[in-house]
């Protein structure tokens, strides 16, 4: 190989003497090589000659047809896995040092013969034209409220031109969370864009045909868009990249929140309100550097409507004979006094309020999922079950009658000690005692007797005494002469008034 030092010596000697043979001899080259370099415009940087011939034996020549067939059948196969397969099939033929060469061969094959890849087209953004909304799960960040895990989502809205963003916590991808999310975002932004774009979530669209290729907006979603004067728009089915700005910022937002959690030193919050303030702080810092483009968007956006959408969904339902109402596929129990009555229900993200006429009769914690016993409170049904103990064994929501592991163990102990029928009856009376007094106090009493001869009478005897103690009140001292003085004073006033 000719070195740079040799070329420099060649050029120097040739410039001095003008003799190719002498210059080649002094620089350690043949005359033919020296002549080739001297013909170049820049002898120090000779052009690289590309060649398509092999400079050494191809170690994969014999097995490459087999590899080619495997790649055509499954182009997503990786080079390392294929190489390990060849080493297993042909032991001793391929050393570990040949892996990099094989991976280069695989890469070249995929570039020349592999399947075509998806092309993404950069879009021109128009100020104030569109706001994109999406939901993103936050469970992996491990956020807790007072030590308890808090699984939730963020309803995330983004303005693509400025990347201004806002997010509100929610429990599910529902029309209610979409309503609260977009209202909070637009109120914080201070303007309304022309278009509201969302993916094909069931909160916004429903399927028209079985193949799912065509979907139509839900009436509730259209009503929200019309309230703000926006045109609803959705992405094509199975094309999340069309909502690319908010999809991309979902990851950026979660990374930003994670970094602030690391700076904070822990991921536990005193309350949901404190967590909301933390989110507001993170989002404000993210939006602080986007003010210039945000002002461009606000200049062309419409003003917010004067009215505000409620943060709940209103329904009218009838209380069934089981003393339950059914909201969003979940059963909730209410007072048995309401059986057969039609009640108004305000469904919020966290609570459900039940009204009989204009009076609020119950506030129930919101439950999610299809667990039909999730919203049942045993206080609402225990008195009826005590009168009908035979209904306990096969009751559909029987699991709610075990508020804790201690109550479950107590039930098993009662059945073991007294038999099935009496065990059921005594356990129901225990629950009624817990409803009338204190569930915690009954549980503490059960824990003391769970390993002994547990019985209903034992628990009743050991419960804290709740009777009121008499208060000693000293009897008043009555002096009759005081009454005589009052009578004489009253008589004199009457005589004076008559005169």
Secondary structure, DSSP 8 states (H G I E B T S, - for coil): ---HHHHHHHHHHHHHH--HHHHHHHHT--HHHHHHHHTSS-TTS-------S-SS--TTTTTHHHHHHHHHH-TT--HHHHHHHHHHHSTTTS-GGGHHHHHHHHHHHHHHHS------------TTSEEEEEEEE-GGG--EETTEE---EEEEEEETTTTEEEEEEESSS-HHHHHHHHHHHHHHHTSB-SEEEE-S-TTTEEESSTT---EEE-HHHHHHHHHHT-EEEE--TT-GGGGHHHHHHHHHHHHHHHHHHHHHS--EESSHHHHHHHHHHHHHHHHGGGHHHHHHHHTTSB---SS---SSEEEEEE--TTSEEEETTEEEE--GGGTT-EEEEEE-SSEEEEEETTEEEEEEE---SS-TTTB--GGGTHHHHHHTGGGSTT-TTGGGG--SHHHHHHHHHHHHHH-HHHHHHHHHHHHHHHHHS-HHHHHHHHHHHTTS---HHHHHHHS----------------HHHHHHHHHHHHHHHHHHH-
